[in-house]
Amino acid sequence: MKKFHNIISLIFQPLLMPTYAMFMLMSMDIFMPLPSIWRWIAVIGTFLFTGFFPALPIWLMMRRGDIKDLFISNRQERTVPYIFSFVAYIFWALFMWRTLQFPIFIVTMAIGSAASILVIALINFKWKISAHLAGMGGFCGGIFGICYRTGTNPLLLFGIILAISALVALSRIELKAHTPGQTLAGFAVGFFMVFTPVFFF
């Protein structure tokens, strides 16, 4: 079971959640009128800014021995990766606003995600909050908020997303990476920091 939980943690790691969310959004009927190349640029650009670029300092720090494992289990080792991720997410928001010229309520998904990273980084100085569940919370908050703004109500999708979130939380707890409180707090921060700006803007 430990191998299964590690696989779940790897597939749904925080650096990949924005890419999954963007791919899902670009597959919705409301975005289908956009040119196919435009939708792929949105997905690939999201991966570069929120997956590839934030992963580079983690990889370099692992090679130098500053980080002991891919999931950065040690709370004290997370500060620098959080800073790089925060900066990369700001550029993601600018990419969606200036290059793709998405509506502001979609851009705020990136802004909320960046704000979520900042909040988690501040909490991390005193308490180890779950970045995995913050990523899942932001994913849920972004999808829920945009579905609300576009008038769609895919109940099956919502159920699947919440079930996956619970599975990720269970995996992090079973791996003894986090306590139930840390996973719940991570999900709550991620959800509300992303959902709130998408809902109101």
URKALIN-V705360 format. One record per backbone hydrogen bond with DSSP energy under -1.0 kcal/mol. NH is the residue of the N-H (numbers start at 1). CO is the residue of the C=O. If there is no record, write none. Layout:
nh->(NH;NH)
co->(CO;CO)
This chain:
nh->(5;6;7;8;9;10;11;12;13;16;20;21;22;23;24;25;26;28;31;34;39;40;41;42;43;44;45;46;47;48;49;50;51;52;53;55;56;59;60;61;62;63;64;66;67;72;77;78;82;83;84;85;86;87;88;89;90;91;92;93;94;95;96;97;98;99;100;102;106;107;108;109;111;112;113;114;115;116;117;118;119;120;121;122;123;124;126;127;129;130;134;135;136;137;138;139;140;141;142;143;144;145;146;147;148;149;150;152;155;158;159;160;161;162;163;164;165;166;167;168;169;170;171;172;173;174;175;176;177;178;183;184;185;186;187;188;189;190;191;192;193;194;195;196;198;199;200;201)
co->(1;2;3;4;5;6;7;8;10;13;16;17;18;19;20;21;22;25;28;31;35;36;37;38;39;40;41;42;43;44;45;46;47;47;48;51;52;55;56;57;58;59;60;61;61;69;74;75;78;79;80;81;82;83;84;85;86;87;88;89;90;91;92;93;94;95;95;96;103;103;104;106;107;108;109;110;111;112;113;114;115;116;117;118;119;120;123;123;127;182;130;131;132;133;134;135;136;137;138;139;140;141;142;143;144;145;146;147;153;154;155;156;157;158;159;160;161;162;163;164;165;166;167;168;169;170;171;173;172;172;179;180;181;182;183;184;185;186;187;188;189;190;191;192;194;195;196;197)
